[in-house]
Amino acid sequence: MLPRRFLTLCLIGAALAPLACEKSDPPRSANTGASGTSGAAASTAAPKAGNGAAPADASASPTSDAAAARALAGLTESAAAAAGDAASQALPAGHPPIPGTTSPQPASTADSSAAPSDAASPAGAIKWSVPGSWQAQPPASPMRKAQYGMPAAEGDPESGLCVVTLLGGGAGGVDANVARWVAQFRKADGSPLAAEDVKREDREIGGLKVTRVEMSGRFTDAMTGRSTTTTTDFRLLGAIIVAPDGLWFFKATGPDATMRSHTPAFDEMLASLTQ
């Protein structure tokens, strides 16, 4: 009798085992009962509940947990991509892209070759037109407001240079600065220039007081890097303009023949002066 009763109990236990497993793993369909609906809702709501972390649900099945994990992973990747794009767009133009971003860097739209028609006239109280044959150059000193190359005449060893500076506070006055320019020239025998060697004209242009000067001789000017006296004659075409913000100096120097060829252009530039 004992063996038959033991065998009967084993058969009953084997029959009840699937029912116990079914209760521990609720159905996943929303139409199979309240427990199944609750599990599906929990897995669907998990990605929305927090910033990437879903609340644990003891009733969720392994399959539901896997689906929630995939959804959260997709949300995290999308958020990371969006954050990367925003960071990429916030970078300055021309900055290399940050690894992991998807938005290309906006290219700079500035055209370095384009310039306003009066680009050679720096910010200040006066403006002028630059002769078409002159080449604007980056100022070689912070004191210079503008700088222009003047092509050399045939046979001259170097080109001319026009330097524009602005000095506030009167800068010693017009006469003192004209005298300073005259002192930079010597005759061929080394003697200083006489008054008759200097052409000076005071005029009014565009409501501005303009002093134009011209002289020639052996030239020395440490301020422009010419620390030794030239062995041939150089010529200066200069102008000092009294403006509301100070004295503006236009000083053009170069080999004599070159500067003579640019004299008409220099005077046309002065005639264009405006406030």
C-alpha positions as CSV (number, residue, x, y, z in Angstrom):
1,M,0.0,0.0,0.0
2,L,2.8,2.5,0.8
3,P,4.4,2.4,-2.6
4,R,1.1,2.9,-4.4
5,R,0.2,5.9,-2.1
6,F,3.6,7.5,-2.6
7,L,3.2,7.1,-6.4
8,T,-0.2,8.7,-6.3
9,L,1.2,11.8,-4.4
10,C,4.0,12.2,-7.0
11,L,1.4,12.2,-9.8
12,I,-0.7,14.8,-8.1
13,G,2.3,17.1,-7.5
14,A,3.4,16.8,-11.1
15,A,-0.1,17.8,-12.2
16,L,-0.3,20.9,-10.0
17,A,3.2,22.2,-11.0
18,P,2.1,24.0,-14.2
19,L,-0.7,25.8,-12.3
20,A,1.9,27.2,-9.8
21,C,4.2,28.4,-12.6
22,E,1.2,30.1,-14.4
23,K,0.4,32.1,-11.3
24,S,4.0,33.2,-10.8
25,D,4.2,34.5,-14.4
26,P,1.1,36.5,-15.3
27,P,0.0,36.7,-18.9
28,R,1.3,39.6,-21.0
29,S,-1.8,40.3,-23.0
30,A,-3.9,43.3,-21.8
31,N,-7.0,41.2,-22.5
32,T,-6.1,38.3,-20.2
33,G,-6.9,39.8,-16.8
34,A,-6.1,42.5,-14.3
35,S,-2.7,41.3,-13.4
36,G,-1.6,41.2,-17.1
37,T,-2.9,44.7,-17.7
38,S,-1.0,46.1,-14.7
39,G,2.2,44.5,-15.9
40,A,1.9,45.9,-19.4
41,A,1.0,49.4,-18.1
42,A,4.0,49.4,-15.8
43,S,6.4,48.5,-18.7
44,T,4.9,51.2,-21.0
45,A,4.9,53.9,-18.4
46,A,8.5,53.2,-17.2
47,P,10.3,55.3,-19.8
48,K,8.1,58.4,-18.9
49,A,8.4,58.1,-15.1
50,G,11.9,59.3,-14.7
51,N,15.0,60.6,-16.4
52,G,16.2,57.3,-17.7
53,A,15.4,55.1,-14.7
54,A,12.3,53.0,-14.5
55,P,10.8,52.0,-11.1
56,A,11.2,48.3,-10.3
57,D,8.1,46.2,-10.8
58,A,8.2,42.8,-9.1
59,S,5.2,41.6,-11.2
60,A,6.8,42.5,-14.6
61,S,8.0,39.5,-16.6
62,P,11.6,39.2,-18.0
63,T,10.2,40.0,-21.4
64,S,8.5,43.2,-20.1
65,D,11.7,44.2,-18.4
66,A,13.7,43.7,-21.6
67,A,11.2,45.8,-23.6
68,A,11.4,48.6,-21.0
69,A,15.2,48.5,-21.0
70,R,15.2,48.8,-24.8
71,A,12.8,51.8,-24.7
72,L,14.9,53.5,-22.0
73,A,18.1,52.9,-24.0
74,G,16.4,54.5,-27.1
75,L,15.3,57.5,-25.1
76,T,18.8,58.0,-23.6
77,E,20.4,57.8,-27.0
78,S,18.0,60.4,-28.4
79,A,18.5,62.7,-25.5
80,A,22.3,62.4,-25.8
81,A,22.2,63.1,-29.6
82,A,20.0,66.2,-29.0
83,A,22.3,67.5,-26.3
84,G,25.3,66.8,-28.6
85,D,23.6,68.7,-31.4
86,A,22.9,71.7,-29.1
87,A,26.5,71.8,-28.0
88,S,27.7,71.5,-31.6
89,Q,25.5,74.4,-32.7
90,A,26.7,76.5,-29.7
91,L,30.4,76.2,-30.8
92,P,32.0,79.2,-32.7
93,A,32.1,79.0,-36.5
94,G,35.0,76.9,-37.7
95,H,35.4,74.9,-34.5
96,P,36.0,71.1,-35.2
97,P,32.9,69.0,-34.4
98,I,32.7,67.3,-31.1
99,P,32.9,63.4,-31.4
100,G,29.4,62.0,-31.1
101,T,27.6,65.0,-32.4
102,T,25.5,64.8,-35.6
103,S,25.0,68.4,-36.6
104,P,27.7,69.9,-38.9
105,Q,29.4,73.1,-37.8
106,P,28.0,76.2,-39.6
107,A,30.6,77.6,-42.0
108,S,31.7,81.2,-41.6
109,T,29.9,83.4,-44.1
110,A,32.4,86.2,-43.8
111,D,34.2,87.0,-47.1
112,S,37.7,88.1,-46.3
113,S,38.2,89.5,-49.8
114,A,35.2,91.8,-49.4
115,A,35.6,95.2,-47.8
116,P,33.6,98.4,-47.6
117,S,34.5,101.1,-50.2
118,D,36.1,103.2,-47.6
119,A,37.6,100.3,-45.6
120,A,40.9,102.2,-45.7
121,S,39.4,105.0,-43.6
122,P,39.5,103.8,-40.0
123,A,37.0,104.8,-37.4
124,G,37.5,108.5,-36.5
125,A,36.4,112.0,-37.1
126,I,37.5,112.0,-40.8
127,K,37.2,109.9,-43.9
128,W,39.0,109.8,-47.2
129,S,39.1,108.0,-50.5
130,V,42.2,105.9,-51.2
131,P,43.9,106.1,-54.7
132,G,43.1,103.0,-56.7
133,S,46.8,102.3,-57.4
134,W,47.7,102.2,-53.7
135,Q,47.6,98.9,-51.7
136,A,46.1,98.8,-48.2
137,Q,48.5,97.0,-45.8
138,P,48.1,95.9,-42.2
139,P,49.5,98.7,-40.0
140,A,53.0,97.8,-38.8
141,S,52.5,99.7,-35.5
142,P,49.6,100.2,-33.1
143,M,50.2,103.9,-33.6
144,R,49.2,103.7,-37.2
145,K,45.5,104.0,-38.2
146,A,46.2,103.0,-41.8
147,Q,49.0,102.1,-44.1
148,Y,49.3,102.0,-47.9
149,G,52.0,100.7,-50.3
150,M,52.7,103.0,-53.3
151,P,54.1,101.1,-56.4
152,A,57.6,102.1,-57.4
153,A,58.3,104.1,-60.5
154,E,60.4,102.4,-63.2
155,G,64.0,102.4,-62.1
156,D,63.4,103.1,-58.5
157,P,64.8,100.5,-56.0
158,E,61.8,100.5,-53.7
159,S,58.2,101.5,-53.5
160,G,56.7,104.3,-51.4
161,L,54.8,104.1,-48.2
162,C,52.0,106.2,-46.8
163,V,51.4,106.0,-43.1
164,V,48.3,107.5,-41.3
165,T,48.4,108.3,-37.6
166,L,46.2,110.0,-35.1
167,L,47.5,111.9,-32.0
168,G,45.1,113.4,-29.5
169,G,45.7,116.3,-27.2
170,G,47.2,118.6,-29.9
171,A,50.4,116.5,-30.3
172,G,52.6,119.6,-30.0
173,G,50.8,121.6,-32.7
174,V,51.1,121.7,-36.5
175,D,54.2,123.8,-36.6
176,A,56.2,121.6,-34.3
177,N,55.3,118.5,-36.3
178,V,56.2,120.1,-39.6
179,A,59.6,121.0,-38.1
180,R,60.0,117.4,-36.9
181,W,59.5,116.2,-40.5
182,V,62.0,118.7,-41.9
183,A,64.6,117.5,-39.4
184,Q,64.5,114.0,-40.9
185,F,65.9,115.3,-44.2
186,R,69.4,116.5,-45.1
187,K,70.9,117.8,-48.3
188,A,73.4,115.7,-50.2
189,D,76.3,117.5,-48.3
190,G,74.7,116.7,-45.0
191,S,73.5,120.1,-44.2
192,P,69.9,120.7,-43.0
193,L,67.1,121.8,-45.3
194,A,66.5,125.6,-45.5
195,A,63.0,127.2,-45.3
196,E,63.0,127.5,-49.1
197,D,63.5,123.8,-49.5
198,V,60.1,123.1,-47.9
199,K,56.8,123.6,-49.6
200,R,54.0,124.4,-47.2
201,E,50.4,125.2,-47.9
202,D,47.6,125.8,-45.4
203,R,44.1,125.2,-46.8
204,E,40.6,124.2,-45.7
205,I,39.1,120.9,-47.1
206,G,35.6,119.7,-46.1
207,G,35.5,122.0,-43.2
208,L,38.9,120.8,-41.9
209,K,42.1,122.7,-41.5
210,V,44.7,121.0,-43.6
211,T,48.5,121.7,-43.8
212,R,50.2,120.2,-46.8
213,V,54.0,119.9,-46.9
214,E,56.5,118.6,-49.4
215,M,60.3,118.2,-49.2
216,S,63.1,116.1,-50.6
217,G,66.6,115.1,-49.6
218,R,68.5,112.3,-47.8
219,F,66.0,110.8,-45.5
220,T,66.2,109.2,-42.0
221,D,63.2,108.1,-39.9
222,A,63.7,105.7,-37.1
223,M,60.0,105.6,-36.4
224,T,59.4,103.8,-39.8
225,G,62.4,101.6,-39.4
226,R,64.8,103.7,-41.6
227,S,67.5,104.2,-39.0
228,T,70.2,105.0,-41.5
229,T,70.2,107.9,-43.9
230,T,69.4,107.1,-47.5
231,T,72.2,107.5,-50.1
232,T,69.8,108.9,-52.7
233,D,67.1,111.6,-52.5
234,F,63.7,110.7,-51.0
235,R,60.6,112.8,-51.1
236,L,57.9,113.4,-48.5
237,L,54.3,114.2,-49.3
238,G,52.7,115.1,-46.0
239,A,49.5,116.5,-44.6
240,I,48.4,117.4,-41.0
241,I,44.7,117.7,-40.4
242,V,43.2,119.4,-37.4
243,A,40.1,117.3,-36.5
244,P,37.8,117.1,-33.5
245,D,39.6,114.0,-32.2
246,G,43.1,115.3,-32.6
247,L,45.8,115.7,-35.3
248,W,45.7,113.3,-38.2
249,F,49.1,112.8,-40.0
250,F,49.4,111.6,-43.6
251,K,53.0,110.9,-44.3
252,A,54.0,109.4,-47.6
253,T,57.7,108.8,-48.3
254,G,59.8,107.0,-50.9
255,P,62.3,107.4,-53.7
256,D,62.0,110.8,-55.4
257,A,60.8,109.7,-58.8
258,T,58.2,107.3,-57.2
259,M,56.8,110.0,-55.0
260,R,56.6,112.5,-57.9
261,S,54.5,110.0,-59.8
262,H,52.1,109.7,-56.9
263,T,51.8,113.4,-56.2
264,P,48.5,113.8,-58.2
265,A,47.0,110.8,-56.4
266,F,48.1,112.2,-53.0
267,D,46.4,115.5,-53.7
268,E,43.2,113.8,-54.9
269,M,43.1,111.9,-51.6
270,L,43.4,115.1,-49.6
271,A,40.6,116.7,-51.7
272,S,38.3,113.8,-50.7
273,L,38.6,114.5,-47.0
274,T,35.3,114.7,-45.1
275,Q,34.1,114.7,-41.5
